[in-house]
Amino acid sequence: KFGGDQGKWVYDRFMIIYCNNVIPVEKQDKYIVEKMLDETNAIMKWALKELDRIEENNFKFIEPKSLETNRRRYEDENNTLVQFIEECCYVSETFISPTARMRRSDFNMCYEKWLKENGKIRGKISKKDRQEILKNKFKEEFTKDNSGDIRTTRIFVTDEARKELGIYFGNT
């Protein structure tokens, strides 16, 4: 996990490979390194062949769909805003009624309180980046109401989460 810049340009450099086939200690080959060293010539020949393929593809890796899926999963796991929304919010597939919408400032207050209560303040997403994430990942389009407040259109913090966070505000 890391903080700081979490734009698409950062994650697009990652190739996440989950190792789900863990071999129990008693079945692990304790001589695997020596066996691989015995095969150094074959491994190098294979690696150079693959390097040629990458060069032919303008130095772009050909990655399977699973790597892209893993990268997006890792990106979500590393993103406190996404974690907050998954834990504390309701996301509507369509626009929610104007009476159910909440002020963006109330949403931000809930997110920041959740960060503090969960010891994740160092992973806080900047307001500018929040806007992009909400727009791109959740299709959130904020609207202004008659009083000039900016309100959500698809996302709101659930009553249960507000209660747990100890945040109460009137008609949002």
Stockholm file with secondary structure:
# STOCKHOLM 1.0

chainA/1-172         KFGGDQGKWVYDRFMIIYCNNVIPVEKQDKYIVEKMLDETNAIMKWALKELDRIEENNFKFIEPKSLETNRRRYEDENNTLVQFIEECCYVSETFISPTARMRRSDFNMCYEKWLKENGKIRGKISKKDRQEILKNKFKEEFTKDNSGDIRTTRIFVTDEARKELGIYFGNT
#=GR chainA/1-172 SS CCCSCCCHHHHTTCCCCCCCCCCCGGGSCTTHHHHHHHTHHHHHHHHHHHHHHHHHTTTCCCCCHHHHHHHHHHHHHTCHHHHHHHHHEEECSSCCCGGGCCBHHHHHHHHHHHHHHTTCGGGCCCHHHHHHHHHHHHCCCCEECTTSCEECSSEEECHHHHHHHTCCCSCC
#=GC SS_cons         CCCSCCCHHHHTTCCCCCCCCCCCGGGSCTTHHHHHHHTHHHHHHHHHHHHHHHHHTTTCCCCCHHHHHHHHHHHHHTCHHHHHHHHHEEECSSCCCGGGCCBHHHHHHHHHHHHHHTTCGGGCCCHHHHHHHHHHHHCCCCEECTTSCEECSSEEECHHHHHHHTCCCSCC
//
